């Protein structure tokens, strides 16, 4: 009994040898035939389904025989396309069966009146293709020739007097003024972002009204200017402004302010060769290294640099302008680092997003591309209207 498996196998093998071969294979042949029939049924159903969808094979017909389209019967193997085309064929048949001259109006799904009124005032959905924003007509004389405009994107972040500057002008043509960094970034905003901003503005106006929206904008501008004034005052005197002591916005940035040493505060700068200007929030020593500082007030959390949108490009533009004219701002060495500081209105600690030189180089390149686009569109008269 201990050798039962081996004995059984030997006995089973001897029995198999005595069974006729055709009886032994009969079972497998039956399974094979069943499988073949199933495959044939599948192919047959697919053939009829294909014929119902696309028609039969084209061939010449003799006599007065007219071609017909055979409808396949629905089965478990029918595809989704069969169902769709069947519904379409039913719809066409029902319309064709109507009395001659009778028109059919297809009802469209309707929205509530309140939503329909709001929908009429919304701009179209954002498109990522060719720009279709309304244009400001008229061409503008720009301070660059064609070659310089083409090579604008190769201008160095840390300006070196030995670097060839092409035909970059030292001054603007008479009557022209250098555009601000903010104006350039807004004019070259990606189309999807522009449409999203338009939609947000329209929704805000629908909710608050024209006057309410204007008051909201004025409130944000006033609060932003007040925060910059507090920071400027503290940077100069190291004393907390009395009206800021109990303000949660000040509480958000106070700890960071106590760790930096300001060198430049709220200063107007202009790039002498690339011809743009703006007001840099500050240049300070952070951990013993010069940083360009960009303050951003926010109600929402922005824990990553990407959440600050164009702030890194703005910072790179100011840093490039500073490095192109260090002596005018009392600096003796180039600035190679920056920080975007997000200050929260609810008092939580500010998020400080620092950028090293390699990071700023990437944003500088993006800024130069936007600057080049601005001057090209200024020349061609295709700048979009302000939002």
GIHUBEL-V807420 format. One record per helix or strand of 3 or more residues. SS is the DSSP state (A for helix, B for strand). FROM is the first residue (numbers start at 1). LEN is the number of residues. Records with the same first field share a line. If there is no record, write none. Layout:
SS->FROM-LEN, FROM-LEN
This chain:
A->4-15, 21-34, 80-17, 113-8, 146-9, 181-7, 191-47, 242-3, 248-10, 305-4, 311-13, 327-3, 357-24
B->260-11, 276-11, 289-10, 337-8, 351-5
